[in-house]
């Protein structure tokens, strides 16, 4: 058996998330269907993370075990010819037998993008959150400083899916305005459910002048989802990279 690592790019707009679900289209289902057809064997993949419905990826990582000795270049090309156009395998690499896409990951990097101008975009609609009111990027950057480090992120997690251990190590956060966009970049060892989107929703309140930047620390320390802002739309979120 060979252990194959895949680096995957996808547009999440038409999917109910990465993980397989009954009677709904998912990224995992599309990948396993194409790979099983190509390799002529049942394929099950393990992903580094389970992105939610509507969330995109440029660098999702997964691994699979196969008895096939097919050349990896041909494997990638053949799989992509069978996959829908919004899911692409960028790399296929043979790795050690004990490599595990989720357990071996040391950090994940996400980017959230807001289109911040007074009119929307026909081209960027699926990949950004349109917010017409001018946002103060400097105030939002000040607010995120209190989130860097190891913290209990319960205030920024969907209450119903709060894990037993909601402590995560936020390694870095940056807020940058580039022309009409405001980009939020996050790197952490792992994320609780909806963590980036709730943080962004809260930061929008800061950027709009509705919340003082210093308030972010007390929201974090409250460990209470009701203290944070709304959940930002999924379409602005991209899993950029998984580090090993």
SEVEX-53611 format. One record per residue (C-alpha): residue in one letter; x, y, z. Coordinates in nm, 2 decimals, always signed. Example, Ala and Ser with C-alpha at 12.3 -4.5 7.8 and 13.67 -1.06 7.14 Angstrom:
BEGIN
A:+1.23:-0.45:+0.78
S:+1.37:-0.11:+0.71
This chain:
BEGIN
X:+0.00:+0.00:+0.00
X:+0.11:+0.35:-0.08
X:+0.02:+0.66:+0.13
X:-0.05:+0.95:-0.10
X:-0.06:+1.32:+0.01
X:-0.29:+1.55:-0.19
X:-0.29:+1.93:-0.20
X:-0.64:+2.04:-0.31
X:-0.80:+2.36:-0.42
X:-1.17:+2.41:-0.43
X:-1.45:+2.67:-0.46
X:-1.69:+2.58:-0.18
X:-1.99:+2.77:-0.31
X:-2.19:+2.48:-0.43
X:-2.10:+2.23:-0.15
X:-2.23:+2.16:+0.20
X:-1.87:+2.17:+0.33
X:-1.58:+1.93:+0.31
X:-1.70:+1.63:+0.51
X:-1.94:+1.38:+0.36
X:-2.31:+1.43:+0.45
X:-2.62:+1.23:+0.34
X:-2.80:+1.37:+0.04
X:-2.58:+1.68:+0.01
X:-2.29:+1.75:-0.22
X:-1.95:+1.77:-0.04
X:-1.59:+1.81:-0.14
X:-1.50:+1.47:+0.02
X:-1.77:+1.29:-0.18
X:-1.65:+1.44:-0.51
X:-1.29:+1.35:-0.44
X:-1.36:+1.00:-0.32
X:-1.59:+0.93:-0.61
X:-1.33:+1.05:-0.87
X:-1.04:+0.87:-0.71
X:-1.23:+0.54:-0.66
X:-1.33:+0.54:-1.02
X:-0.98:+0.62:-1.14
X:-0.80:+0.37:-0.92
X:-1.06:+0.10:-0.94
X:-1.07:+0.06:-0.57
X:-1.26:+0.21:-0.27
X:-1.08:+0.52:-0.16
X:-1.13:+0.70:+0.17
X:-0.94:+1.03:+0.23
X:-0.84:+1.20:+0.55
X:-0.83:+1.58:+0.54
X:-0.64:+1.82:+0.75
X:-0.96:+2.01:+0.83
X:-1.33:+2.01:+0.77
X:-1.42:+2.34:+0.60
X:-1.79:+2.45:+0.64
X:-2.04:+2.50:+0.36
X:-1.94:+2.78:+0.13
X:-1.58:+2.80:+0.25
X:-1.30:+2.77:-0.01
X:-0.95:+2.63:-0.01
X:-0.63:+2.70:-0.19
X:-0.42:+2.45:+0.01
X:-0.64:+2.18:+0.17
X:-0.43:+1.87:+0.24
X:-0.56:+1.51:+0.25
X:-0.40:+1.16:+0.24
X:-0.52:+0.83:+0.11
X:-0.40:+0.47:+0.10
X:-0.39:+0.29:-0.23
X:-0.27:-0.05:-0.37
X:-0.23:+0.11:-0.71
X:+0.12:+0.17:-0.85
X:-0.01:+0.44:-1.10
X:+0.24:+0.72:-1.17
X:+0.15:+1.02:-0.95
X:+0.15:+1.26:-1.24
X:-0.10:+1.05:-1.43
X:-0.30:+1.00:-1.11
X:-0.34:+1.38:-1.06
X:-0.42:+1.44:-1.43
X:-0.68:+1.16:-1.44
X:-0.84:+1.26:-1.12
X:-0.88:+1.62:-1.23
X:-1.04:+1.50:-1.56
X:-1.31:+1.33:-1.35
X:-1.36:+1.60:-1.08
X:-1.60:+1.88:-1.12
X:-1.44:+2.21:-1.24
X:-1.46:+2.37:-0.89
X:-1.24:+2.10:-0.73
X:-0.88:+2.05:-0.83
X:-0.59:+1.83:-0.71
X:-0.28:+2.05:-0.73
X:-0.02:+1.80:-0.60
X:+0.00:+1.42:-0.54
X:+0.30:+1.31:-0.35
X:+0.39:+0.97:-0.20
X:+0.47:+1.01:+0.17
X:+0.57:+0.79:+0.46
X:+0.33:+0.52:+0.58
X:+0.26:+0.70:+0.91
X:+0.18:+1.04:+0.76
X:-0.17:+1.16:+0.87
X:-0.31:+1.48:+0.72
X:-0.50:+1.59:+1.03
X:-0.29:+1.47:+1.32
X:+0.05:+1.57:+1.17
X:-0.05:+1.93:+1.09
X:+0.12:+2.18:+1.32
X:-0.08:+2.49:+1.20
X:-0.34:+2.61:+0.95
X:-0.35:+2.94:+0.77
X:-0.68:+3.11:+0.67
X:-0.76:+3.43:+0.49
X:-1.09:+3.62:+0.52
X:-1.16:+3.89:+0.26
X:-1.40:+4.18:+0.28
X:-1.48:+4.39:-0.02
X:-1.51:+4.73:+0.15
X:-1.65:+4.99:-0.09
X:-1.99:+5.14:-0.18
X:-2.08:+4.89:-0.46
X:-2.05:+4.51:-0.49
X:-1.86:+4.31:-0.75
X:-1.99:+4.06:-1.00
X:-1.65:+3.89:-1.01
X:-1.57:+3.87:-0.63
X:-1.91:+3.80:-0.50
X:-1.84:+3.43:-0.42
X:-1.50:+3.50:-0.26
X:-1.56:+3.80:-0.04
X:-1.80:+3.96:+0.21
X:-1.94:+4.29:+0.07
X:-1.95:+4.55:+0.34
X:-2.02:+4.91:+0.21
X:-1.94:+5.11:+0.52
X:-1.58:+5.22:+0.55
X:-1.38:+5.00:+0.80
X:-1.09:+5.12:+1.01
X:-0.82:+4.86:+0.95
X:-0.59:+5.02:+1.21
X:-0.85:+4.98:+1.49
X:-0.92:+4.62:+1.39
X:-0.54:+4.55:+1.39
X:-0.52:+4.69:+1.74
X:-0.81:+4.48:+1.85
X:-0.66:+4.14:+1.74
X:-0.35:+4.18:+1.94
X:-0.52:+4.04:+2.25
X:-0.61:+3.72:+2.06
X:-0.25:+3.62:+1.98
X:-0.12:+3.34:+2.21
X:-0.28:+3.04:+2.37
X:-0.64:+3.11:+2.48
X:-0.98:+2.96:+2.54
X:-1.17:+3.07:+2.23
X:-1.52:+2.97:+2.35
X:-1.65:+3.33:+2.28
X:-1.58:+3.28:+1.91
X:-1.72:+2.93:+1.88
X:-2.06:+2.80:+1.78
X:-2.21:+2.72:+2.12
X:-2.37:+2.39:+2.02
X:-2.04:+2.26:+1.88
X:-1.80:+2.38:+2.15
X:-1.53:+2.12:+2.20
X:-1.43:+1.98:+2.54
X:-1.11:+2.17:+2.51
X:-1.16:+2.50:+2.33
X:-0.80:+2.62:+2.39
X:-0.61:+2.71:+2.07
X:-0.28:+2.87:+2.00
X:-0.32:+3.17:+1.78
X:+0.02:+3.22:+1.63
X:-0.05:+3.53:+1.43
X:-0.33:+3.76:+1.30
X:-0.29:+4.05:+1.06
X:-0.54:+4.30:+0.92
X:-0.45:+4.48:+0.60
X:-0.63:+4.71:+0.36
X:-0.53:+4.66:-0.01
X:-0.72:+4.88:-0.25
X:-1.09:+4.80:-0.20
X:-1.03:+4.49:+0.01
X:-0.96:+4.43:+0.38
X:-0.78:+4.10:+0.43
X:-0.76:+3.92:+0.77
X:-0.49:+3.65:+0.79
X:-0.49:+3.40:+1.07
X:-0.25:+3.12:+1.17
X:-0.31:+2.88:+1.45
X:-0.24:+2.53:+1.56
X:-0.61:+2.46:+1.50
X:-0.95:+2.64:+1.51
X:-1.28:+2.58:+1.69
X:-1.60:+2.58:+1.48
X:-1.66:+2.91:+1.30
X:-1.38:+3.07:+1.50
X:-1.24:+3.29:+1.22
X:-1.58:+3.40:+1.10
X:-1.70:+3.50:+1.45
X:-1.37:+3.69:+1.51
X:-1.42:+3.87:+1.18
X:-1.78:+3.95:+1.25
X:-1.67:+4.10:+1.58
X:-1.38:+4.29:+1.42
X:-1.63:+4.45:+1.17
X:-1.80:+4.60:+1.46
X:-1.47:+4.74:+1.57
X:-1.39:+4.87:+1.23
X:-1.73:+5.03:+1.19
X:-1.68:+5.22:+1.52
X:-1.95:+5.02:+1.71
X:-1.70:+4.86:+1.94
X:-1.38:+4.98:+2.10
X:-1.07:+4.78:+2.02
X:-1.00:+4.72:+2.39
X:-1.33:+4.54:+2.42
X:-1.19:+4.24:+2.23
X:-0.99:+4.12:+2.53
X:-1.30:+4.12:+2.76
X:-1.50:+3.93:+2.50
X:-1.23:+3.67:+2.48
X:-1.21:+3.64:+2.86
X:-1.58:+3.61:+2.89
X:-1.58:+3.26:+2.72
X:-1.93:+3.33:+2.62
X:-2.05:+3.33:+2.25
X:-2.32:+3.58:+2.32
X:-2.06:+3.85:+2.40
X:-1.90:+3.84:+2.05
X:-2.03:+3.98:+1.72
X:-2.22:+3.80:+1.44
X:-2.07:+3.52:+1.23
X:-1.93:+3.66:+0.91
X:-2.05:+3.49:+0.58
X:-1.87:+3.18:+0.48
X:-1.79:+3.29:+0.13
X:-1.52:+3.53:+0.24
X:-1.31:+3.25:+0.40
X:-1.03:+3.05:+0.23
X:-0.81:+2.78:+0.38
X:-0.48:+2.90:+0.24
X:-0.22:+2.65:+0.37
X:-0.16:+2.36:+0.61
X:+0.18:+2.34:+0.77
X:+0.36:+2.02:+0.87
